[in-house]
Amino acid sequence: MILVKTIESVIQLDNVSMKFKKHIIFEDLYFQCQAKEIIGIVGENGSGKSVLFKLISGFIIPDKGNISVNGINITRNNALPDKLGVLIEEPPFLEDITGFENLKLLSSIKNEISDADIFEVLKEVGLIDRKDEKVKHYSLGMKKKLGIAQAIMEKQEVILLDEPMNALDEESVEKMRSLFKKIATKGATILIASHNKEDINKLCDKVYRIKDNKLENIEFKTQIEN
């Protein structure tokens, strides 16, 4: 099976295989998605959701196959994708500086956004009133919000979010859902890995399940309950 890349295709995986030692994670994997889509990725613990995100991010290289992001073959060029934001596991924020200072430090790598942009994203995730507080005083939910902020602050075209709602209260969850939808409407492609069926059903345009080392499209989102 070979997927033909469409003009709108933002992420494409062709014939990707990956294993750790003798454990096969993916075998001859094909996958693609377009701009403005919110894609849900579901699967059992250890099925490979985080590995998939690390492959798309260029953090790890597949044993076989090609991965393209925004038209650039990152596997062939051994390059990290441009305009990609990612939240995988817990970001290693510096505990003894403030939330704002952490984002400012990260933004200085590319130097593409201003302090005002950082203030705006802190407002969007609900941390503007705690921006001057040291991260060591943040709750788990606040650290999660800061992780989301760093993933989206540079107006990324591709955003990968691994369990973004963990540790968030109900009000914050609703706020994040609205934020993700707004970002997608503006043109971003968002992939969300989650065990929360409600998040998947309310947010995602398409849902894929990792099963038997493949990604299978779930035609109707309610099937994730099966």
C-alpha angles and dihedrals in degrees: 000000000000122000117219109225112236123213090252095047108124101172124030131174118189123191093334119177127180134174137169111219101314096336112105113216100171131008123191091338120188123187140148139171138182139228119288093022125129107206123194120213116197135173144125122294109284093019093121108265094134091041090055091053092047090052093051090046091053091239090124131024122229121241088233139005138036134281122198126189120185090349095307119116098224093182095055092042095040088225138140113245118256121234093020125135123192140188110189119162112323118333113235098243120179105254098204097058130063129268090251092049091052092054091043090053092049092046091054090071091073098013092210101129136055133229087259090058090052091049089051095052091046087054091049093054094042101252102107092107091052098042094112095048120102114253092235086071094051121109120233089261092052091050089051090053090050089051090053090048093055090049095054105026097097093053092252121200093214121038124185116194122185110198093331095174098056112125093009122127120235095263092051091048091056090047092052093047090054091046094051092049091051092050092050091049088057091058109275125132112225127194116193125190111197144153089206107102092194092056091050094047096045098042112030131087091193134013129209126192122208105227133154091358091303139095112242121192114235106218095203119030093220087070089077086079091062 
